[in-house]
Amino acid sequence: MDYFKAFIFGGLICALVQILIDKTKLLPGRIMVGLVVAGSILCALGLYEPLLKFAGAGASVPLLGFGNVLFKGTKEAIQTDGFLGLFRGGFTSSAVGISAALIFSYIASLIFDPKTDV
């Protein structure tokens, strides 16, 4: 049942984003930033934790989850390090995900023939 809830919730996020892409003039980059900001706002309002408990990976893997991780990391770092935590917290909490994205994209560029022409 956990897999089903994660699949349905993650699929709903993807479907909503696809509708935004198809029905609005918003560029994909702006939609992605909007999802990260929405995840941060939901975390700040205390609404993201119940969502994580319900949907599991369906809520933590998409960009909404990235916003949640950034907010939580920054909040914790501010509480421990003060003002410097504002700059350090988001990087510390999301370092593994960012590193994985960079490493796997580099490996993919070695395996496949990336196109540099626009």
C-alpha positions in Angstrom: 0.0 0.0 0.0 2.9 2.4 0.7 4.2 2.0 -2.9 0.7 2.6 -4.2 0.3 5.9 -2.2 3.8 7.0 -3.2 3.1 6.3 -6.9 -0.3 8.0 -6.9 0.9 11.1 -5.0 4.1 11.5 -7.1 2.0 10.9 -10.3 -0.4 13.7 -9.2 2.4 16.1 -8.8 3.7 15.2 -12.2 0.3 15.5 -13.8 -0.3 18.9 -12.2 3.1 20.1 -13.5 2.3 18.8 -17.0 -1.0 20.7 -16.9 0.9 23.9 -15.9 3.4 23.3 -18.8 0.6 22.7 -21.3 -2.0 25.3 -20.2 0.2 28.3 -19.2 3.1 30.2 -20.7 5.3 29.4 -17.6 8.7 28.1 -18.6 9.8 24.8 -17.1 12.5 26.5 -15.0 10.0 28.8 -13.4 7.7 25.8 -12.6 10.6 24.0 -11.0 11.5 26.9 -8.9 7.8 27.3 -7.9 7.8 23.6 -6.8 10.9 24.1 -4.6 9.4 27.3 -3.1 6.0 25.5 -2.5 7.8 22.7 -0.7 9.6 25.3 1.5 6.3 27.1 2.3 4.5 23.8 3.1 7.4 22.9 5.4 7.3 26.3 7.1 3.5 26.0 7.7 4.0 22.5 9.1 2.0 20.9 6.4 4.8 18.9 4.7 5.5 16.4 7.5 2.0 14.9 7.5 2.2 14.7 3.7 5.5 12.8 4.0 4.0 10.4 6.5 1.1 9.8 4.1 2.8 9.6 0.7 6.4 8.7 1.6 8.7 8.8 -1.3 5.9 10.2 -3.5 6.3 13.4 -1.5 10.0 13.4 -0.7 11.5 12.7 -4.1 10.0 15.4 -6.3 11.0 19.0 -6.2 8.6 19.7 -3.4 10.7 17.4 -1.3 13.9 19.3 -2.3 12.3 22.5 -1.0 11.4 20.8 2.2 14.9 19.5 2.7 16.4 23.0 2.0 14.0 24.7 4.5 14.6 22.1 7.3 18.4 22.2 6.8 18.4 26.0 6.9 16.2 26.2 9.9 18.3 23.7 11.9 21.6 25.5 10.8 20.2 28.9 11.9 19.3 27.5 15.3 22.8 26.1 15.8 25.1 28.5 13.9 23.1 31.7 13.9 23.3 34.0 10.9 25.9 31.8 9.1 23.5 28.9 9.1 21.4 30.9 6.6 24.1 30.2 4.1 25.3 26.8 5.2 22.1 24.9 6.1 20.6 24.3 2.7 23.9 23.1 1.2 24.6 20.8 4.1 21.1 19.2 4.1 20.9 18.7 0.3 24.6 17.9 -0.4 24.0 14.2 -1.1 21.2 14.8 -3.6 23.1 17.6 -5.4 26.3 15.5 -5.5 24.4 12.5 -6.9 22.8 14.6 -9.6 26.2 16.0 -10.6 27.9 12.6 -10.6 25.2 10.8 -12.5 24.8 13.5 -15.1 28.5 13.5 -15.7 28.5 9.7 -16.1 25.5 10.0 -18.5 27.5 12.6 -20.6 30.4 10.1 -20.9 28.1 7.3 -22.0 25.9 9.2 -24.4 26.7 11.9 -27.0 25.6 15.2 -25.5 24.5 17.8 -28.0 25.9 21.3 -27.4 24.1 23.1 -30.2 20.9 24.8 -29.3 
